[in-house]
Amino acid sequence: MPLPDAPTRRPNNPGNRLANSRANNDLLIKGILCAFIGLGVLLAPYYITSPGMQGIVAKSSLVGWFALVLGCAFIGVHVWRRVAAQAKP
């Protein structure tokens, strides 16, 4: 069985990183949603009245921090790609 041909263009060329591409917009939406989920998990124990449920949610603060950091990273990558696309004509 022969090997496939080598790729003719690089996958990370500036043409694939347009500022208004759908992948970048999806990345922004994912980042915002992850950040909101992280904030919700971190702030929920202060607003829940049931002590049992408050303890359960408070124990999952690591998940909240992870979601918040992941969301901020997604938003940062979106901004980075957008700036890079504007810098290159």
C-alpha positions as CSV (number, residue, x, y, z in Angstrom):
1,M,0.0,0.0,0.0
2,P,1.6,3.3,-1.0
3,L,1.9,6.3,1.3
4,P,-0.3,9.3,0.7
5,D,1.2,12.4,-0.9
6,A,2.8,15.1,1.3
7,P,0.7,18.0,2.1
8,T,1.1,21.0,-0.2
9,R,0.3,23.8,2.3
10,R,0.8,24.2,6.0
11,P,-2.3,24.0,8.2
12,N,-1.3,27.0,10.3
13,N,-1.0,29.6,7.5
14,P,-2.4,33.1,8.0
15,G,-5.2,32.4,5.5
16,N,-6.7,29.8,7.9
17,R,-6.6,32.3,10.9
18,L,-8.9,35.0,9.6
19,A,-10.4,37.2,12.3
20,N,-14.0,36.4,11.4
21,S,-13.6,32.7,10.9
22,R,-16.2,30.4,12.4
23,A,-13.5,28.4,14.4
24,N,-12.4,31.6,16.2
25,N,-16.0,32.6,17.0
26,D,-16.7,29.2,18.3
27,L,-13.6,29.4,20.5
28,L,-14.8,32.7,21.9
29,I,-18.3,31.2,22.7
30,K,-16.6,28.2,24.4
31,G,-14.4,30.5,26.4
32,I,-17.3,32.6,27.6
33,L,-19.4,29.6,28.6
34,C,-16.5,27.9,30.4
35,A,-15.7,31.1,32.3
36,F,-19.4,31.5,33.3
37,I,-19.6,27.9,34.4
38,G,-16.4,28.3,36.5
39,L,-17.7,31.4,38.1
40,G,-21.0,29.8,38.8
41,V,-19.4,26.8,40.5
42,L,-17.1,29.1,42.5
43,L,-19.8,31.5,43.6
44,A,-22.7,29.1,44.1
45,P,-21.8,28.0,47.7
46,Y,-22.4,31.5,48.9
47,Y,-25.9,31.6,47.5
48,I,-27.2,28.1,48.2
49,T,-29.2,27.8,51.4
50,S,-29.2,24.1,51.9
51,P,-26.1,23.1,53.9
52,G,-25.8,19.7,52.3
53,M,-25.9,21.0,48.8
54,Q,-23.6,23.9,49.8
55,G,-21.0,21.4,51.0
56,I,-21.2,19.4,47.8
57,V,-20.7,22.4,45.5
58,A,-18.0,23.8,47.8
59,K,-16.0,20.5,47.4
60,S,-16.0,20.9,43.6
61,S,-14.2,24.2,43.7
62,L,-11.2,22.7,41.8
63,V,-13.5,22.0,38.9
64,G,-14.7,25.6,39.0
65,W,-11.1,26.9,39.0
66,F,-10.3,24.6,36.1
67,A,-13.3,25.8,34.1
68,L,-12.5,29.4,34.8
69,V,-8.8,29.1,33.7
70,L,-9.8,27.1,30.6
71,G,-12.4,29.7,29.7
72,C,-9.9,32.5,30.1
73,A,-7.3,30.5,28.0
74,F,-9.9,30.1,25.2
75,I,-10.7,33.8,25.2
76,G,-7.0,34.6,25.2
77,V,-6.4,32.3,22.2
78,H,-9.3,34.0,20.4
79,V,-7.8,37.5,21.1
80,W,-4.3,36.3,20.1
81,R,-5.6,34.9,16.8
82,R,-7.6,38.1,16.1
83,V,-4.6,40.3,16.7
84,A,-2.4,38.1,14.5
85,A,-4.9,38.2,11.7
86,Q,-5.1,42.0,11.8
87,A,-1.3,42.3,11.9
88,K,-0.9,40.3,8.7
89,P,-2.6,41.6,5.6
